Amino acid sequence: MEDYPSFLKLYNESFPPDERRELKDEEHLANFIKMKGGKFHAFAAKDGDLFLAFLSYWTFEGYTYIEHFAVVPEHRGKRIGALMLNHLFKEVSPNVLIEVEKPEGEEQKRRIRFYEQNGFRVREEFDYTQPAYSSDKSPVEMLLMTHGDVDLHNRDSIREMLREVYNCNE
């Protein structure tokens, strides 16, 4: 929580409005975490007091879902992201699911390559659209990528994630 201002700045700069939830203030985030009953977690990378990156994730049966992951732009390319992923694989679970934007531009292609270099693979078992975070946001066509052994055969495979993260009861 002491890094909330740095986290919020990076979060808002790194993700388009339709790809993020609204976080009003530190208390709102704390209440959200408490409400999710131990399924939602986050950690940050720091160098002393310098905030470098964050990764937020959810724990579900059979896999961990990364909701948001960003490194401060001036610190990208320094292996911070790879170290954070390795920490997640070792300390939480090697079985990880993540959504990524479709490779329509160079930035999206670079992001997919980064995940592939860190052991993820694109999963195309079914088309995937990220549900809208709220009624004033739009759904976003995405790709799913996994690391490790994530059972992903149809939307039923991610029903718990859709319900918990997006309040979606498909």
GROMACS elastic network, one bead per residue, 0.5 to 0.9 nm:
[ bonds ]
;  ai    aj funct       b0    kb
    1     4     6  0.51000   500
    1     5     6  0.86643   500
    1     7     6  0.89760   500
    1    26     6  0.68502   500
    1    29     6  0.88406   500
    1    30     6  0.81345   500
    2     5     6  0.79006   500
    2     6     6  0.89362   500
    3     6     6  0.54716   500
    3     7     6  0.59458   500
    3     8     6  0.85338   500
    3    44     6  0.83802   500
    3    51     6  0.72426   500
    4     8     6  0.58863   500
    4     9     6  0.84840   500
    4    25     6  0.83067   500
    4    26     6  0.64874   500
    5     8     6  0.52078   500
    5     9     6  0.62066   500
    5    10     6  0.87260   500
    5    25     6  0.89996   500
    5    26     6  0.85945   500
    6     9     6  0.52457   500
    6    10     6  0.62934   500
    6    11     6  0.84953   500
    6    51     6  0.66539   500
    6    52     6  0.88938   500
    7    10     6  0.53153   500
    7    11     6  0.59354   500
    7    12     6  0.85705   500
    7    44     6  0.84113   500
    7    51     6  0.79359   500
    7    53     6  0.77995   500
    7    54     6  0.70302   500
    8    12     6  0.60174   500
    8    13     6  0.84247   500
    8    23     6  0.80083   500
    8    25     6  0.88475   500
    9    12     6  0.53855   500
    9    13     6  0.61337   500
    9    14     6  0.85130   500
   10    13     6  0.51159   500
   10    14     6  0.58333   500
   10    15     6  0.85058   500
   10    53     6  0.80153   500
   10    54     6  0.85960   500
   10    70     6  0.71778   500
   10    71     6  0.77688   500
   10    72     6  0.65339   500
   10    73     6  0.88059   500
   11    14     6  0.52941   500
   11    15     6  0.61787   500
   11    20     6  0.81034   500
   11    54     6  0.86352   500
   11    68     6  0.80298   500
   11    69     6  0.84677   500
   11    70     6  0.72726   500
   12    15     6  0.57636   500
   12    16     6  0.73147   500
   12    17     6  0.76819   500
   12    20     6  0.79946   500
   13    16     6  0.76537   500
   14    69     6  0.88303   500
   14    70     6  0.67012   500
   14    71     6  0.86517   500
   14    72     6  0.87362   500
   14    73     6  0.89731   500
   15    18     6  0.80148   500
   15    19     6  0.58804   500
   15    20     6  0.63509   500
   15    68     6  0.84231   500
   15    70     6  0.88346   500
   16    19     6  0.53978   500
   16    20     6  0.68463   500
   17    20     6  0.56065   500
   17    21     6  0.77402   500
   17    22     6  0.84128   500
   17   137     6  0.74562   500
   18    21     6  0.79339   500
   18   132     6  0.69057   500
   18   133     6  0.70968   500
   18   134     6  0.87936   500
   18   136     6  0.87565   500
   18   137     6  0.52499   500
   18   138     6  0.57263   500
   18   139     6  0.70391   500
   18   140     6  0.71959   500
   19   130     6  0.81912   500
   19   132     6  0.79854   500
   19   133     6  0.74554   500
   19   137     6  0.84874   500
   19   138     6  0.86242   500
   19   139     6  0.83458   500
   19   140     6  0.74338   500
   20    23     6  0.88406   500
   20    67     6  0.89126   500
   20    68     6  0.82005   500
   20   133     6  0.69083   500
   21   133     6  0.58592   500
   21   134     6  0.77541   500
   22   133     6  0.85065   500
   22   134     6  0.88642   500
   23    26     6  0.78461   500
   23    28     6  0.63989   500
   23    29     6  0.62206   500
   24    27     6  0.80574   500
   24    28     6  0.59194   500
   24    29     6  0.75936   500
   25    28     6  0.52686   500
   25    29     6  0.64750   500
   25    30     6  0.87800   500
   26    29     6  0.51419   500
   26    30     6  0.61340   500
   26    31     6  0.86118   500
   27    31     6  0.60901   500
   27    32     6  0.85020   500
   28    31     6  0.51922   500
   28    32     6  0.61672   500
   28    33     6  0.87213   500
   29    32     6  0.50043   500
   29    33     6  0.62215   500
   29    34     6  0.86303   500
   30    33     6  0.51825   500
   30    34     6  0.62280   500
   30    35     6  0.85806   500
   31    34     6  0.50310   500
   31    35     6  0.59529   500
   31    36     6  0.86300   500
   32    35     6  0.50531   500
   32    36     6  0.63143   500
   32    40     6  0.87200   500
   33    36     6  0.53669   500
   33    37     6  0.71224   500
   33    38     6  0.73023   500
   33    39     6  0.82084   500
   33    40     6  0.61060   500
   33    41     6  0.74255   500
   34    37     6  0.56686   500
   34    38     6  0.71431   500
   34    40     6  0.86698   500
   35    38     6  0.83007   500
   36    39     6  0.57947   500
   36    40     6  0.61595   500
   36   164     6  0.78639   500
   37    40     6  0.75491   500
   38    41     6  0.73114   500
   38    58     6  0.86034   500
   38    59     6  0.82943   500
   39    57     6  0.81881   500
   39    58     6  0.52073   500
   39    59     6  0.51575   500
   39    60     6  0.71906   500
   39   164     6  0.87250   500
   40    56     6  0.73812   500
   40    57     6  0.58685   500
   40    59     6  0.67569   500
   40   165     6  0.89371   500
   41    55     6  0.84771   500
   41    56     6  0.56905   500
   41    57     6  0.53457   500
   41    58     6  0.61353   500
   41    59     6  0.80900   500
   42    54     6  0.70399   500
   42    55     6  0.55388   500
   42    57     6  0.60323   500
   42    58     6  0.85970   500
   43    53     6  0.85132   500
   43    54     6  0.56808   500
   43    55     6  0.56099   500
   43    56     6  0.65872   500
   43    57     6  0.88304   500
   43    84     6  0.88250   500
   44    51     6  0.73545   500
   44    52     6  0.73166   500
   44    53     6  0.55029   500
   44    55     6  0.64257   500
   44    56     6  0.87648   500
   44    84     6  0.84964   500
   45    50     6  0.86346   500
   45    51     6  0.64132   500
   45    52     6  0.53350   500
   45    53     6  0.50508   500
   45    54     6  0.61621   500
   45    55     6  0.86161   500
   45    71     6  0.86369   500
   45    80     6  0.75931   500
   45    81     6  0.89887   500
   45    84     6  0.74497   500
   46    49     6  0.64050   500
   46    50     6  0.53630   500
   46    52     6  0.51991   500
   46    53     6  0.71556   500
   47    50     6  0.50400   500
   47    51     6  0.67326   500
   47    52     6  0.71041   500
   48    51     6  0.81200   500
   51    54     6  0.84773   500
   51    72     6  0.79571   500
   52    70     6  0.87453   500
   52    71     6  0.59274   500
   52    72     6  0.54568   500
   52    73     6  0.88712   500
   52    74     6  0.89659   500
   52    75     6  0.67578   500
   52    76     6  0.89643   500
   52    80     6  0.79531   500
   53    69     6  0.75862   500
   53    70     6  0.55796   500
   53    72     6  0.57925   500
   53    75     6  0.85829   500
   53    80     6  0.76610   500
   53    81     6  0.77510   500
   53    84     6  0.86753   500
   54    68     6  0.78911   500
   54    69     6  0.57606   500
   54    70     6  0.57298   500
   54    71     6  0.66719   500
   54    72     6  0.88870   500
   54    81     6  0.89524   500
   54    84     6  0.84013   500
   55    66     6  0.72208   500
   55    67     6  0.77922   500
   55    68     6  0.57866   500
   55    70     6  0.66484   500
   55    71     6  0.87988   500
   55    84     6  0.76242   500
   55    85     6  0.85979   500
   56    65     6  0.86408   500
   56    66     6  0.59731   500
   56    67     6  0.56516   500
   56    68     6  0.52446   500
   56    69     6  0.63438   500
   57    64     6  0.66982   500
   57    65     6  0.54257   500
   57    67     6  0.53223   500
   57    68     6  0.71214   500
   57    69     6  0.86342   500
   58    63     6  0.87082   500
   58    64     6  0.56510   500
   58    65     6  0.50868   500
   58    66     6  0.64728   500
   58    67     6  0.72302   500
   58   161     6  0.81132   500
   58   164     6  0.89197   500
   58   165     6  0.82369   500
   59    62     6  0.84686   500
   59    63     6  0.65542   500
   59    65     6  0.64414   500
   59    66     6  0.89447   500
   59    92     6  0.83517   500
   59    93     6  0.87758   500
   59   161     6  0.89416   500
   60    63     6  0.55169   500
   60    64     6  0.58103   500
   60    65     6  0.74488   500
   60   160     6  0.73853   500
   60   161     6  0.72501   500
   61    64     6  0.79754   500
   61   160     6  0.87444   500
   62    93     6  0.89329   500
   62    95     6  0.71008   500
   62    96     6  0.88266   500
   62   149     6  0.82879   500
   62   150     6  0.66901   500
   62   151     6  0.76627   500
   63    93     6  0.69567   500
   63    94     6  0.79595   500
   63    96     6  0.53512   500
   63    97     6  0.67768   500
   63   148     6  0.88899   500
   63   149     6  0.80888   500
   63   150     6  0.61436   500
   63   151     6  0.85061   500
   64    88     6  0.89596   500
   64    92     6  0.76778   500
   64    93     6  0.64902   500
   64    94     6  0.81489   500
   64    95     6  0.62093   500
   64    97     6  0.61520   500
   64    98     6  0.86400   500
   65    95     6  0.87020   500
   65    96     6  0.56911   500
   65    98     6  0.58290   500
   65    99     6  0.86668   500
   65   161     6  0.76048   500
   66    69     6  0.71234   500
   66    96     6  0.71517   500
   66    97     6  0.63345   500
   66    98     6  0.52214   500
   66    99     6  0.77935   500
   67    97     6  0.89607   500
   67    98     6  0.68952   500
   67    99     6  0.76315   500
   67   165     6  0.83141   500
   68    98     6  0.87040   500
   69    81     6  0.83175   500
   70    73     6  0.85199   500
   70    81     6  0.77630   500
   71    74     6  0.83323   500
   71    75     6  0.66329   500
   71    76     6  0.60424   500
   71    80     6  0.73818   500
   71    81     6  0.66996   500
   72    75     6  0.54618   500
   72    76     6  0.65527   500
   73    76     6  0.53772   500
   73    77     6  0.89236   500
   74    77     6  0.86117   500
   75    78     6  0.61861   500
   75    79     6  0.88598   500
   75    80     6  0.77532   500
   76    79     6  0.73287   500
   76    80     6  0.71586   500
   76    81     6  0.77345   500
   77    80     6  0.74975   500
   77    81     6  0.82735   500
   78    81     6  0.79363   500
   78    82     6  0.88249   500
   79    82     6  0.51583   500
   79    83     6  0.61509   500
   79    84     6  0.86213   500
   80    83     6  0.51547   500
   80    84     6  0.62031   500
   80    85     6  0.87104   500
   81    84     6  0.50951   500
   81    85     6  0.62283   500
   81    86     6  0.86172   500
   81   114     6  0.89520   500
   82    85     6  0.51306   500
   82    86     6  0.61479   500
   82    87     6  0.85776   500
   82   114     6  0.84954   500
   82   115     6  0.87590   500
   82   117     6  0.89522   500
   82   118     6  0.66818   500
   83    86     6  0.50800   500
   83    87     6  0.61463   500
   83    88     6  0.86799   500
   84    87     6  0.50287   500
   84    88     6  0.63007   500
   84    89     6  0.87198   500
   85    88     6  0.50142   500
   85    89     6  0.61684   500
   85    90     6  0.85851   500
   85   118     6  0.77824   500
   86    89     6  0.50070   500
   86    90     6  0.60591   500
   86    91     6  0.83713   500
   86    94     6  0.85481   500
   86   118     6  0.84134   500
   87    90     6  0.52092   500
   87    91     6  0.57678   500
   87    92     6  0.77738   500
   88    91     6  0.53338   500
   88    92     6  0.51857   500
   88    93     6  0.63641   500
   88    94     6  0.73373   500
   88    96     6  0.88103   500
   89    92     6  0.57974   500
   89    95     6  0.72919   500
   89    96     6  0.77794   500
   89   147     6  0.87819   500
   89   148     6  0.89455   500
   90    93     6  0.62117   500
   90    94     6  0.65636   500
   91    94     6  0.85581   500
   92    95     6  0.88663   500
   93    96     6  0.69015   500
   93   148     6  0.87456   500
   94   147     6  0.65927   500
   94   148     6  0.54720   500
   94   149     6  0.77893   500
   95   146     6  0.72109   500
   95   147     6  0.54474   500
   95   149     6  0.53539   500
   95   150     6  0.56568   500
   96   120     6  0.84101   500
   96   145     6  0.82716   500
   96   146     6  0.54643   500
   96   147     6  0.50076   500
   96   148     6  0.65844   500
   96   149     6  0.79933   500
   96   150     6  0.68348   500
   97   120     6  0.86805   500
   97   144     6  0.69820   500
   97   145     6  0.58633   500
   97   147     6  0.66370   500
   97   148     6  0.89769   500
   97   150     6  0.71961   500
   98   120     6  0.89383   500
   98   143     6  0.84099   500
   98   144     6  0.58292   500
   98   145     6  0.53513   500
   98   146     6  0.63315   500
   98   147     6  0.86602   500
   99   128     6  0.89245   500
   99   130     6  0.79088   500
   99   142     6  0.61853   500
   99   143     6  0.56668   500
   99   145     6  0.62852   500
   99   146     6  0.88697   500
  100   103     6  0.85585   500
  100   108     6  0.77284   500
  100   111     6  0.78501   500
  100   112     6  0.71730   500
  100   142     6  0.56195   500
  100   143     6  0.52937   500
  100   144     6  0.63409   500
  100   145     6  0.72867   500
  101   104     6  0.80106   500
  101   108     6  0.60717   500
  101   109     6  0.87679   500
  101   111     6  0.86012   500
  101   112     6  0.84094   500
  101   140     6  0.82713   500
  101   141     6  0.72307   500
  101   143     6  0.61757   500
  101   144     6  0.88560   500
  102   105     6  0.83203   500
  102   108     6  0.65689   500
  102   109     6  0.79399   500
  102   112     6  0.86705   500
  102   141     6  0.72671   500
  102   142     6  0.54728   500
  102   143     6  0.58837   500
  103   106     6  0.73645   500
  103   107     6  0.80059   500
  103   110     6  0.84690   500
  103   111     6  0.86344   500
  103   112     6  0.75098   500
  103   143     6  0.88898   500
  104   107     6  0.84355   500
  104   108     6  0.64805   500
  104   109     6  0.72536   500
  105   108     6  0.54281   500
  105   109     6  0.62953   500
  105   110     6  0.86907   500
  106   109     6  0.50527   500
  106   110     6  0.60456   500
  106   111     6  0.85675   500
  107   110     6  0.50814   500
  107   111     6  0.61985   500
  107   112     6  0.87481   500
  108   111     6  0.50760   500
  108   112     6  0.63148   500
  108   113     6  0.86929   500
  109   112     6  0.51922   500
  109   113     6  0.62339   500
  109   114     6  0.86698   500
  110   113     6  0.50729   500
  110   114     6  0.61932   500
  110   115     6  0.88116   500
  111   114     6  0.50509   500
  111   115     6  0.64633   500
  111   116     6  0.87079   500
  112   115     6  0.52125   500
  112   116     6  0.61748   500
  112   117     6  0.86196   500
  112   120     6  0.86737   500
  112   121     6  0.87162   500
  112   122     6  0.82778   500
  112   145     6  0.86713   500
  113   117     6  0.60406   500
  113   118     6  0.85580   500
  114   117     6  0.51639   500
  114   118     6  0.64173   500
  114   120     6  0.87776   500
  115   119     6  0.65150   500
  115   120     6  0.53055   500
  115   121     6  0.75599   500
  115   145     6  0.81528   500
  115   147     6  0.88497   500
  116   119     6  0.51898   500
  116   121     6  0.57393   500
  116   122     6  0.80705   500
  116   145     6  0.87317   500
  116   147     6  0.89465   500
  117   120     6  0.72352   500
  118   147     6  0.83313   500
  119   146     6  0.82661   500
  119   147     6  0.58191   500
  119   148     6  0.78295   500
  120   145     6  0.59768   500
  120   146     6  0.50982   500
  120   148     6  0.76433   500
  121   144     6  0.84802   500
  121   145     6  0.52226   500
  121   146     6  0.55542   500
  121   147     6  0.66474   500
  122   143     6  0.69847   500
  122   144     6  0.60340   500
  122   146     6  0.67452   500
  123   126     6  0.79387   500
  123   143     6  0.72194   500
  123   144     6  0.55157   500
  123   145     6  0.53882   500
  123   146     6  0.69531   500
  123   152     6  0.79088   500
  124   127     6  0.67419   500
  124   128     6  0.85756   500
  124   143     6  0.75100   500
  124   144     6  0.73316   500
  124   145     6  0.86280   500
  125   152     6  0.72078   500
  125   153     6  0.59710   500
  125   154     6  0.67269   500
  126   152     6  0.89071   500
  126   153     6  0.76089   500
  126   154     6  0.61939   500
  126   155     6  0.76036   500
  127   141     6  0.82939   500
  127   142     6  0.81687   500
  127   143     6  0.75975   500
  127   144     6  0.88032   500
  128   140     6  0.87462   500
  128   141     6  0.62464   500
  128   142     6  0.58055   500
  128   143     6  0.61956   500
  128   144     6  0.71220   500
  128   155     6  0.83058   500
  129   132     6  0.89825   500
  129   139     6  0.63965   500
  129   140     6  0.54312   500
  129   142     6  0.54729   500
  129   143     6  0.78828   500
  130   133     6  0.85530   500
  130   138     6  0.89196   500
  130   139     6  0.54699   500
  130   140     6  0.50610   500
  130   141     6  0.61006   500
  130   142     6  0.63415   500
  130   143     6  0.89696   500
  130   162     6  0.85828   500
  130   166     6  0.84851   500
  131   134     6  0.86517   500
  131   138     6  0.75147   500
  131   140     6  0.68214   500
  131   141     6  0.88082   500
  131   162     6  0.77402   500
  131   166     6  0.63882   500
  131   167     6  0.88776   500
  131   168     6  0.72855   500
  132   135     6  0.69682   500
  132   136     6  0.81540   500
  132   137     6  0.54600   500
  132   140     6  0.73183   500
  132   166     6  0.70530   500
  132   168     6  0.88758   500
  133   136     6  0.81875   500
  133   137     6  0.61985   500
  133   138     6  0.76608   500
  133   139     6  0.77639   500
  133   165     6  0.83312   500
  133   166     6  0.56880   500
  133   167     6  0.81227   500
  134   137     6  0.54126   500
  134   138     6  0.79159   500
  134   166     6  0.80826   500
  134   167     6  0.89847   500
  135   138     6  0.76879   500
  146   149     6  0.77530   500
  146   150     6  0.64651   500
  146   152     6  0.88126   500
  147   150     6  0.71722   500
  150   157     6  0.89888   500
  151   157     6  0.66641   500
  152   155     6  0.78125   500
  152   156     6  0.84486   500
  152   157     6  0.53966   500
  152   158     6  0.74690   500
  153   156     6  0.78370   500
  153   157     6  0.63114   500
  154   157     6  0.56004   500
  154   158     6  0.77030   500
  155   158     6  0.54744   500
  155   159     6  0.62457   500
  155   162     6  0.89885   500
  155   170     6  0.85239   500
  156   160     6  0.82410   500
  156   170     6  0.87128   500
  157   160     6  0.79493   500
  157   161     6  0.87702   500
  158   161     6  0.52356   500
  158   162     6  0.62414   500
  158   163     6  0.86881   500
  159   162     6  0.51399   500
  159   163     6  0.61619   500
  159   164     6  0.86307   500
  159   168     6  0.83721   500
  159   169     6  0.76289   500
  159   170     6  0.72009   500
  160   163     6  0.51275   500
  160   164     6  0.60354   500
  160   165     6  0.83108   500
  160   169     6  0.88624   500
  161   164     6  0.52816   500
  161   165     6  0.56851   500
  161   166     6  0.76578   500
  161   167     6  0.89159   500
  161   168     6  0.88254   500
  162   165     6  0.55402   500
  162   166     6  0.53081   500
  162   167     6  0.65015   500
  162   168     6  0.53726   500
  162   169     6  0.71749   500
  162   170     6  0.78040   500
  163   166     6  0.56884   500
  163   169     6  0.55320   500
  163   170     6  0.79029   500
  164   167     6  0.55613   500
  164   168     6  0.75699   500
  165   168     6  0.78873   500
  166   169     6  0.87561   500
